[in-house]
Amino acid sequence: MLRGAQGTAVARKECPGFRSRLSRLARGMIRGHGTGVAAPPGCRIPILPDPELPIMRLALSTVLLVLSAGLAHAGSGVNAFPPAPAPLTSPVPAAAQPKATTTPPHARPVTTPGLSEPKLKLAKIQGSAGRTGPRVALTFDACSGKTDQRIFSTLVENRIPATIFATARWIRHNPDAVAVLKANPDLFEVENHGAMHVPAVDKPAMVYGIPAAGSPEAVTAEVTGGANAIEAAGFAAPHWFRGATARYNSGAMAEISGLGFRVAGYSLNGDDGASVSAATAEKRLSGAKDGSVIIAHINQPDRPAGEGVARGILALKARGAFFVKLSDAAEEPVTAAVR
């Protein structure tokens, strides 16, 4: 049954000639003609008011066209309103369609080619035959931001020494962590990570999408600014420098050496800038070999990697690892891998 504007029931049945008159009515309304139509007995519809506005005329004509389409299919068993069309499929075969990359966004930014990534490993020492676990150096970059207490508390509670490479920005924004570092000189040494966390490259370049210092003067300002902030906070004068991203060009490395600093490379990357999963970070650290200089990050408390770094430290401890600070260890000569 259909219902008119006043609630009048209208039989849904075949009415010879009525569909064509209903269609003519709709067409007439679109053109602004009359609105009445006589219906055969049993096929009555309410008499519609004469539309005075174009919008009313359009709305009424649409309703009548829909009613006309519905009556055309009444009693036929055919759905008056066809189903929605199936979604379009790509004409390109599945094998030829580009696959979504699984590379995380942090790994894709532009890096100028030809930069060096120094490597550093602890030298083997005599008298270590009775030691069962590896001898490793934990180094943590405190670039900016906050302090990852999952890592920090693990080091303090388990009395595990480490070297912290801090920027002036991190020192300024983390006074509580700085106080803990100063209260535990037997555990921590603070080394230079620069003033503003700018890559130490003395020519225009991009490193992981970060603009480099870009000139010898800017490299000098980054290095000396970081050193000055460390001393101003009450720590001993630093001897090591690790720049943002840990990549350099040859000119910058010579400048850093000329300022009295050694470039701190590494041999095991524990967390790829705090970007890996907790499981990956744990696996990397727990599998460290004898002589490894490990780099990880202690300034990203909201990322999963920190949890894995903390677990990896405890796994190394369980293996009987012997932890050293860089200042307490002899190192093999720095080698640089060009990327």
Secondary structure, DSSP 8 states (H G I E B T S, - for coil): -EE-TTS-EE--S--TTHHHHHHHHHHHHHHT--------TT----------SHHHHHHHHHHHHHHHHHHHTTTTTS-SS---------SS-GGGS-----S-GGGSS---TT-EEEE-BB---TT-TT--S-EEEEEEEE-SS---HHHHHHHHHTT--EEEEE-HHHHHH-HHHHHHHHH-TTTEEEEE--SS-----SSS-EETTEE---SHHHHHHHHHHHHHHHHHTT-----EE--GGG-B-HHHHHHHHHTT-EE--BSEESSTTTTS-HHHHHHHHHT--TTBEEEEESS-TTSTHHHHHHHHHHHHHHTT-EEE-GGGS-B---EEEE-
